[in-house]
Amino acid sequence: MNKATSARVAVAIFFFVSGFGFSTWASRIPDIQRRLSLNDAELGMVLFALPVGLLGTMPVTGMLLQRFSSRLIMFIGALAFNAMLSVLGFATEVWQLVVGLLCFGASRNLLNISVNAQSVGVQAMYSRSIITTFHGIWSIAGFCGAGLGGVMVHYGVPPSWHFLGVGALMVLTGFLALPGVIEQPPASTGKRRFAWPDKPLMKYALICFAVMSCEGTMIDWSGVYFDKAVHASPQLVTFGFSMYMAAMAAARFAGDWLVHRFGVVVMIRYSGWMVFSGMLLAALLPYPATAGLGFLLIGLGVSCVVPLVFSMAGKSATLANGPAIAAVSTIGYLGFLLVPPMIGFIAEAAGLRWAYALMSFFGLAISYLVMREEAPVKAAA
């Protein structure tokens, strides 16, 4: 196995570690809500802690990547991420869960930004676009994690032991993959450190905001939606999230080919329309089959937008790839931070169906923003 292939496989494994761990948490949110007797508004406030921890450490991660190799930051992030996952299931008080989610979000940020910086470095070793396949691996891992979550629910395994087992397995996986990761040097000091996205990247950052708002909503609320709006049986509570993750994975593996065939602008435009259609379908027809189809469309819609935005950010003329990704992510994760908790308040006031209907407008926003693009953007080579 040559160096490029070895690095690609190793970085893909870390994407798998990230996706599997995060979907493991998401698959058990309805159980944790019931165990702590939280209503939808209270759950929204608790879930607010995760993106607060994530966003709060965004500038710190950008600066760390200026001083240390993304390889080191990624490995530390993976260890901390799985350690925090392991303790979340043992929270017996709301405050314990909030503190755990703050740390979980912070550690996920370390892993997320550094692994994306690694993916940009590996992309530079190839003459064709490969970057969406990394995010496809993340989605495959998410699908597997959601499926395992369904099995754990079916057999009555408590979240504590479920999370502990997954955390230990993912730490071992990270240790095994580390030797193949490229030793990416710290970002050049000739470029600025963490900064707000400049004008050329701001439009893509806003698209990232809309997409991550939808992703955050699906991660936090898809299980609750099937439980309370669809009134699915316990065995089907994770069905919608599994459909969403499976569709996202399939589209990301096809994404590089589609980008070369149709271009980035067309891809993002139709992605927005699929998000709009999927959210609206789930809201108007809250039945297992139709809501599952809606979640599938949402997964297709959000699948490739963020990888393409990160790829373009990594080619910024004013920021090195790690800090550039961190800068764009800051705008994107504001959506991840602000929107999912609002779903809880809307759901408590008007119902989850209205909340999902309102979310459909983010799909329209994605299509509108990209239609204002003056010139087609080519895929990363």
Protein Blocks (a to p, Z undefined) as FASTA:
>chain_A
ZZklmmmmmmmmmmmmmmmmmmmmmmmmmmmmmmnopafklmmmmmmmmmmmmmmmmmmm
mmmmmmmcfklmmmmmmmmmmmmmmmmmmpcbfklmmmmmmmmmmmmmmmmmmmmmmmmm
mmmmpcbdfklmmmmmmmmmmmmmmmmmmmmmmnopafklmmmmmmmmmmmmmmmmmmmp
ccdddddfkbccdddddfklmmmmmmmmmmmmmmmmmmmmmmmmmmmmnopafklmmmmm
mmmmmmmmmmmmmmmmmmmmnojklmmmmmmmmmmmmmmmmmmmccfklmmmmmmmmmmm
mmmmmmmmmmmmmmpfkbcfklmmmmmmmmmmmmmmmmmmmmmmmmmmnojklmmmmmmm
mmmmmmmmmmmpmbdcdddZZ
